[in-house]
Amino acid sequence: NVSLFHEDGTNAFYNPEGELQLSETAYHFLAGILTHVRNFTAVSNPTVNSYKRLVPGYEAPVYVAWSPSNRSPLVRVPASRGLGTRLEVRSVDPSANPYLALAAILASGLDGVKNKLTPPASVEENIFEMNQEELDAHHITSLPGSLSEALQLLEDDAVVKAALGHHIFEKFVAAKHAEYDEYRLSVHEWELRRYMSLL
């Protein structure tokens, strides 16, 4: 859950006169998250096993979309307003380093504020029930399907790279590439059961 506050203690995401009682800052911040979320997924979902949860068609928040009420999009705006106005980024994995994940999310949102990005329209339909044609019509993409794909996207995102800092970024990416290569070169129990039993 993410909020921004002014120095006087008021919530920068709240505007009682705005649509959904959200401020322009909230919409810009939301747009920044949606713009960068695929690219910071390696940080928020940092293990090989993370991507066995992020599978389209299941309950995990894999679809890049938002809604004020629907629970199927990746970013939800909980009903609370006033000081409690916030955005809920639902894709973050329990295995994530919370400091790195928060740095990536905040930098992404603030990039949206800085560049006055505009989010797409909210999605009120149940995305889990949409077919590919309906997803395309709503311009809904999915998070990367593997740690390897996520790392490629991370390496191309200057905003998230800067948020992590050069040293952490380089060490993180190198460690995660090594982890994925070790996984890729290992023979797993599933493969033995699946293929050796056919001999």
C-alpha positions as CSV (number, residue, x, y, z in Angstrom):
1,N,0.0,0.0,0.0
2,V,1.5,3.4,-1.1
3,S,0.5,6.9,-0.1
4,L,2.2,10.3,-0.5
5,F,1.9,13.1,2.1
6,H,2.4,16.8,1.9
7,E,4.6,18.5,4.6
8,D,1.5,19.7,6.3
9,G,0.4,16.1,6.9
10,T,-2.4,16.0,4.2
11,N,-2.6,13.1,1.8
12,A,-1.4,14.1,-1.6
13,F,-3.5,11.4,-3.2
14,Y,-6.8,12.7,-1.8
15,N,-9.0,15.3,-3.5
16,P,-12.6,15.4,-2.2
17,E,-13.7,17.2,-5.4
18,G,-11.8,14.9,-7.8
19,E,-13.1,11.9,-9.7
20,L,-13.2,8.9,-7.2
21,Q,-11.9,11.6,-4.7
22,L,-8.4,11.1,-6.1
23,S,-6.0,13.9,-6.9
24,E,-4.1,14.5,-10.1
25,T,-1.0,13.4,-8.2
26,A,-2.6,10.1,-7.5
27,Y,-3.4,9.5,-11.1
28,H,0.1,10.4,-12.2
29,F,1.6,8.2,-9.6
30,L,-0.7,5.3,-10.6
31,A,0.4,5.8,-14.3
32,G,4.0,5.7,-13.3
33,I,3.5,2.4,-11.5
34,L,1.6,0.9,-14.5
35,T,4.3,2.2,-16.9
36,H,7.2,0.6,-15.0
37,V,5.7,-2.5,-13.2
38,R,6.7,-5.0,-15.8
39,N,10.2,-3.6,-15.6
40,F,10.5,-3.7,-11.8
41,T,8.9,-7.2,-11.5
42,A,12.4,-8.8,-11.2
43,V,12.8,-6.8,-8.0
44,S,9.3,-7.3,-6.6
45,N,9.2,-11.0,-7.7
46,P,12.9,-12.0,-7.4
47,T,12.9,-15.8,-7.5
48,V,12.3,-18.5,-10.1
49,N,9.5,-19.8,-8.0
50,S,7.8,-16.3,-8.0
51,Y,6.7,-16.9,-11.6
52,K,4.8,-20.1,-10.7
53,R,2.4,-17.7,-8.9
54,L,2.2,-15.1,-11.7
55,V,0.3,-17.2,-14.2
56,P,-2.5,-15.6,-16.4
57,G,-5.9,-17.1,-15.7
58,Y,-5.4,-17.7,-12.0
59,E,-6.0,-15.5,-9.0
60,A,-2.6,-13.8,-8.9
61,P,-2.5,-10.1,-10.0
62,V,-0.7,-10.7,-13.2
63,Y,-2.6,-8.3,-15.5
64,V,-1.3,-4.7,-15.8
65,A,-4.5,-2.7,-15.1
66,W,-6.1,-0.8,-12.2
67,S,-9.5,-0.4,-10.6
68,P,-11.1,1.3,-7.6
69,S,-13.1,-1.8,-6.7
70,N,-12.3,-4.8,-8.9
71,R,-9.8,-7.2,-7.3
72,S,-8.5,-8.8,-10.6
73,P,-6.2,-5.9,-11.7
74,L,-2.7,-5.5,-10.5
75,V,-3.3,-2.1,-8.8
76,R,-6.3,-1.5,-6.7
77,V,-7.5,1.7,-5.0
78,P,-9.0,0.7,-1.7
79,A,-12.2,2.5,-0.6
80,S,-10.7,4.5,2.2
81,R,-10.3,8.2,1.6
82,G,-8.9,11.2,3.4
83,L,-5.7,10.3,5.2
84,G,-6.2,6.6,4.2
85,T,-6.2,7.3,0.4
86,R,-3.7,4.9,-1.1
87,L,-2.8,2.6,-4.0
88,E,-2.4,-1.1,-3.5
89,V,0.3,-2.8,-5.7
90,R,-0.8,-6.4,-5.5
91,S,2.0,-8.2,-7.4
92,V,4.8,-8.0,-4.8
93,D,6.1,-11.4,-3.7
94,P,6.8,-12.3,-0.1
95,S,10.4,-13.2,-1.2
96,A,11.1,-9.6,-2.3
97,N,13.6,-7.4,-0.4
98,P,11.1,-4.8,0.9
99,Y,13.6,-2.0,0.7
100,L,14.4,-2.6,-3.0
101,A,10.7,-3.2,-3.8
102,L,9.6,0.0,-2.2
103,A,12.4,2.0,-3.9
104,A,11.3,0.6,-7.3
105,I,7.6,1.3,-6.7
106,L,8.2,4.8,-5.3
107,A,10.6,5.8,-8.1
108,S,8.1,4.5,-10.7
109,G,5.2,6.4,-9.2
110,L,7.3,9.6,-8.8
111,D,8.4,9.3,-12.4
112,G,4.7,9.4,-13.3
113,V,4.2,12.5,-11.2
114,K,7.3,14.2,-12.6
115,N,6.3,13.5,-16.2
116,K,2.5,14.0,-15.6
117,L,1.7,10.5,-17.0
118,T,-1.9,9.6,-17.5
119,P,-3.2,6.1,-16.6
120,P,-5.4,4.1,-18.8
121,A,-9.1,3.8,-18.0
122,S,-9.9,1.6,-15.0
123,V,-11.1,-1.9,-15.7
124,E,-14.3,-2.9,-13.9
125,E,-14.8,-6.3,-15.6
126,N,-13.4,-9.4,-14.2
127,I,-10.1,-9.7,-16.1
128,F,-9.7,-13.4,-15.1
129,E,-12.7,-14.1,-17.3
130,M,-11.5,-12.2,-20.4
131,N,-10.2,-14.0,-23.5
132,Q,-7.1,-12.7,-25.3
133,E,-9.2,-10.6,-27.7
134,E,-10.9,-8.8,-24.8
135,L,-7.5,-8.2,-23.1
136,D,-6.2,-6.7,-26.3
137,A,-9.2,-4.5,-26.7
138,H,-8.6,-3.1,-23.2
139,H,-4.8,-2.8,-23.9
140,I,-4.1,-5.1,-20.9
141,T,-0.7,-6.7,-20.8
142,S,0.7,-9.3,-18.4
143,L,3.7,-9.3,-16.1
144,P,6.8,-11.2,-17.4
145,G,6.4,-15.0,-17.3
146,S,9.9,-15.9,-16.0
147,L,12.7,-14.5,-14.0
148,S,14.8,-14.4,-17.1
149,E,12.3,-12.2,-19.0
150,A,11.8,-10.0,-16.0
151,L,15.6,-9.4,-15.7
152,Q,15.7,-8.3,-19.4
153,L,13.0,-5.8,-18.8
154,L,14.7,-4.5,-15.6
155,E,18.0,-3.9,-17.4
156,D,16.2,-1.6,-19.9
157,D,14.5,0.6,-17.3
158,A,16.6,3.7,-16.4
159,V,14.2,4.9,-13.7
160,V,14.3,1.7,-11.7
161,K,18.0,1.3,-12.3
162,A,18.7,4.7,-10.8
163,A,16.4,3.9,-7.8
164,L,18.4,0.9,-7.0
165,G,21.8,2.6,-7.5
166,H,24.6,1.3,-9.7
167,H,26.2,-1.0,-7.2
168,I,23.0,-2.8,-6.0
169,F,21.6,-2.9,-9.6
170,E,24.8,-4.6,-11.0
171,K,25.1,-7.1,-8.1
172,F,21.4,-7.9,-8.1
173,V,21.2,-8.6,-11.8
174,A,24.4,-10.7,-11.8
175,A,23.1,-12.8,-8.8
176,K,19.7,-13.3,-10.4
177,H,21.1,-14.3,-13.8
178,A,23.4,-16.8,-12.0
179,E,20.4,-18.1,-10.1
180,Y,18.3,-18.5,-13.2
181,D,21.2,-20.2,-15.1
182,E,21.6,-22.7,-12.2
183,Y,17.8,-23.4,-12.3
184,R,17.9,-23.7,-16.1
185,L,20.7,-26.2,-16.1
186,S,19.3,-28.4,-13.3
187,V,17.3,-31.5,-14.0
188,H,14.2,-31.4,-11.8
189,E,12.1,-34.1,-10.2
190,W,9.1,-33.2,-12.5
191,E,11.3,-33.9,-15.6
192,L,12.3,-37.3,-14.3
193,R,8.8,-38.3,-13.5
194,R,7.5,-36.9,-16.8
195,Y,10.1,-38.2,-19.2
196,M,12.0,-41.1,-17.6
197,S,8.8,-43.0,-16.9
198,L,8.1,-43.1,-20.7
199,L,11.2,-45.1,-21.3
